[in-house]
Amino acid sequence: MRCPFCHNPDSRVIDSREADEGATTRRRRSCPQCGRRFTTVEEAVLAVVKRSGVSEPFNRSKVVAGVRRACQGRPVDEDQLALLAQQVEDTIRASGAAEVPSHEVGLAILRPLRELDEVAYLRFASVYRAFTSVADFEKEIAELKARTTGGVDPAPGPAGGSAGT
Ligand SMILES: [Zn+2]
């Protein structure tokens, strides 16, 4: 590991410990040239396995690119796309798997995208879930409507306490 101070190509590990419950390893390093110390964090690559069986590192910008296409003409900005990609990565990492099939990445995209923009969500879902007919759209739209208009919260149960004094 190159020294970030003097750019000496070599450094010595003086301490190594696991962090984040073993998900990452932090190494304290010392530069033999300038003597300064710095820390590196090593993290396993999160791999996405495509249908072809080929795996590649999870790439947030790929998520952004896919979602951006679905968001064309929609009031969604780059910050929101970046945030969505972050949420997707967090969701996948939270599963604790080192490798995930690509369709799980798609699944992880659907939920936050639905919150972000329903039209973009429909576009994305139509490709991702391979809608084959208008009926597929109708069903999905019915579900979206049920979420938005049917948002009348069920009355709080007796335990919820309609706190009448
Ligand atoms: Zn140095």
Boltz pocket constraint, residues with backbone or C-beta under 6 A from the ligand:
constraints:
  - pocket:
      binder: B
      contacts: [[A, 3], [A, 4], [A, 5], [A, 6], [A, 7], [A, 8], [A, 31], [A, 32], [A, 33], [A, 34], [A, 35], [A, 36]]
      max_distance: 6.0
